[in-house]
Amino acid sequence: MTTTQLTPAQHAILVHAVEHTSGKIDWFPDNIKGGARKKVLDGLFNRALITTDGTDWFVAAEGYDALGIPRPDVNRKDSGQSEANLDQIIANAEGAPAAASDPELEAFVTAAEATWVKPRSRENSKQAEVIRMLQRPEGATIGQICTATGWQAHTVRGTFAGAFKKRLGLNIVSDKPQGGERVYRLA
């Protein structure tokens, strides 16, 4: 059994709550004010030693364990039966044979997975998409790149000058057909 190390302030707060307010945290030492209270509460909460009901803080079961105090007997009769039922459900699930595959379910899962957004990688980033557009024989206009990436025109031009030319060393050329829009390509 491991013991949880508590600061003196955390220990005092938990002990006071257990002994005086049935586990409700409503007292802090005089030297714990303002932001320090929030830090102490965050520290206790992050270690699962306290819990909240939305408005008030209470000592969690792990908080009682950290103090070495027995947990309160709240519905012990009911919880014992619930724990036994839960243990039986887990044992049944662990011993159950693998379910036969359902083709309809498999198709549904595959369709759902196809709609998931793929995480960005170097291959499917906006920058890679712009480079692919610039590599096309017809090149790309600022407007086309803005539509494809959701960027504004100044962001596209800044990416050309900064990321592509300076950082990646790409040579970008442009030409403007008579009466048309400027087209950019990789040289």
VOGU-3710 file (C-alpha; in Angstrom, 3 decimals, decimal comma):
1> mtttqltpaq> 0,000/0,000/0,000  1,438/3,343/-1,009  0,957/6,427/1,082  0,120/9,762/-0,442  2,361/12,606/0,660  0,397/15,675/1,691  1,650/19,170/2,366  0,904/20,504/5,852  -1,803/22,782/4,393  -3,433/19,938/2,446
11> hailvhaveh> -3,359/17,710/5,526  -4,912/20,409/7,725  -7,680/21,143/5,206  -8,607/17,480/4,759  -8,517/16,704/8,484  -10,679/19,731/9,307  -13,207/18,747/6,638  -13,416/15,156/7,860  -13,643/16,027/11,556  -15,890/19,104/11,464
21> tsgkidwfpd> -18,051/19,183/8,327  -18,606/15,541/7,297  -16,093/15,872/4,490  -17,154/19,245/3,076  -14,207/21,578/2,508  -15,119/25,014/3,839  -12,100/25,987/5,951  -8,565/27,009/5,006  -5,608/28,021/7,171  -5,227/31,783/7,587
31> nikggarkkv> -2,135/31,891/5,376  -3,970/30,277/2,400  -5,887/33,018/0,597  -6,982/33,871/-2,950  -4,915/32,186/-5,635  -3,191/29,958/-3,083  -6,572/28,410/-2,194  -7,176/27,607/-5,843  -3,730/26,031/-6,132  -4,290/23,878/-3,046
41> ldglfnrali> -7,716/22,780/-4,314  -6,323/22,082/-7,804  -3,509/20,029/-6,307  -5,924/17,962/-4,228  -8,351/17,553/-7,130  -5,635/16,545/-9,626  -4,577/13,784/-7,230  -8,257/12,689/-6,859  -8,218/13,418/-3,124  -11,239/15,715/-3,347
51> ttdgtdwfva> -14,300/15,882/-5,550  -16,947/18,463/-6,320  -20,700/18,492/-6,726  -20,465/21,594/-8,917  -20,536/24,153/-6,123  -18,831/22,633/-3,075  -15,708/20,542/-2,548  -15,749/17,266/-0,597  -13,092/14,822/0,564  -13,053/11,861/-1,857
61> aegydalgip> -12,530/8,248/-0,806  -8,862/8,548/-1,788  -8,587/11,556/0,533  -9,698/9,425/3,464  -7,142/6,807/2,401  -4,377/9,445/2,235  -5,186/10,483/5,803  -5,282/6,865/6,956  -8,889/7,335/8,098  -11,515/4,690/7,279
71> rpdvnrkdsg> -13,925/5,730/4,581  -17,381/6,707/5,830  -19,995/3,920/5,869  -22,365/5,362/3,301  -24,800/2,674/2,154  -22,212/-0,023/2,937  -24,864/-2,738/2,668  -25,917/-1,588/-0,817  -22,380/-0,938/-2,036  -21,265/-4,413/-0,992
81> qseanldqii> -23,968/-5,997/-3,136  -23,227/-3,577/-5,993  -19,553/-4,451/-5,853  -20,397/-8,166/-5,914  -22,656/-7,644/-8,925  -19,969/-5,616/-10,671  -17,356/-8,293/-9,966  -19,681/-10,917/-11,454  -20,270/-8,814/-14,597  -16,527/-8,312/-15,073
91> anaegapaaa> -15,816/-12,012/-14,566  -18,489/-12,932/-17,112  -17,140/-10,437/-19,633  -13,555/-11,612/-19,239  -14,552/-15,248/-19,678  -16,905/-14,645/-22,596  -15,854/-15,998/-25,989  -15,175/-13,457/-28,707  -18,405/-12,385/-30,335  -19,052/-13,588/-33,870
101> sdpeleafvt> -18,525/-10,816/-36,343  -21,645/-9,067/-37,553  -21,192/-7,919/-41,179  -23,745/-5,133/-40,778  -22,004/-3,844/-37,656  -18,593/-4,096/-39,343  -19,884/-2,060/-42,318  -21,319/0,557/-39,984  -18,041/0,840/-38,062  -16,037/1,114/-41,293
111> aaeatwvkpr> -18,342/3,856/-42,578  -18,078/5,752/-39,283  -14,283/5,497/-39,263  -14,160/6,867/-42,802  -15,843/10,066/-41,625  -13,285/10,673/-38,880  -10,969/13,600/-39,480  -7,464/12,376/-40,174  -4,829/13,970/-37,936  -2,463/16,347/-39,664
121> srenskqaev> 0,863/14,957/-40,752  3,533/16,256/-43,032  1,834/14,522/-45,952  -1,656/15,943/-45,420  -0,846/19,387/-44,025  -2,003/22,612/-45,628  1,592/23,427/-46,496  1,972/20,121/-48,346  -1,311/20,773/-50,151  -0,083/24,189/-51,327
131> irmlqrpega> 3,198/22,682/-52,532  1,247/20,053/-54,526  -0,851/22,833/-56,070  2,289/24,754/-57,040  3,805/21,610/-58,597  0,904/21,195/-61,029  1,679/22,177/-64,622  -1,027/24,857/-64,515  0,210/26,134/-61,118  -2,182/27,886/-58,746
141> tigqictatg> -3,539/31,348/-58,116  -3,694/33,035/-54,727  -7,496/32,668/-54,841  -7,312/28,918/-55,480  -4,883/28,445/-52,594  -7,066/30,560/-50,289  -10,083/28,416/-51,184  -8,185/25,152/-50,644  -6,587/26,124/-47,314  -8,951/28,651/-45,776
151> wqahtvrgtf> -6,042/31,088/-45,499  -6,248/34,760/-46,361  -4,246/36,128/-49,287  -1,613/37,801/-47,106  -1,011/34,479/-45,332  -0,429/32,742/-48,669  2,031/35,410/-49,804  3,808/35,285/-46,439  4,082/31,496/-46,691  5,620/31,846/-50,152
161> agafkkrlgl> 8,249/34,287/-48,891  8,942/32,759/-45,480  8,322/29,045/-45,323  8,797/28,147/-48,960  11,581/30,443/-50,168  13,590/31,096/-47,010  13,068/27,961/-44,929  12,529/25,263/-47,577  14,569/26,914/-50,322  11,865/26,465/-52,973
171> nivsdkpqgg> 12,008/28,656/-56,066  8,550/30,050/-56,798  7,950/31,762/-60,117  4,866/33,618/-61,235  3,451/34,917/-64,449  0,417/36,988/-65,213  -1,400/36,253/-68,452  -2,856/39,217/-70,354  -6,009/40,242/-68,458  -5,798/37,227/-66,121
181> ervyrla> -4,874/36,495/-62,547  -1,263/35,896/-61,477  -0,340/32,191/-61,454  2,363/30,767/-59,179  4,439/27,608/-59,841  7,486/25,871/-58,469  10,407/26,331/-60,840
//
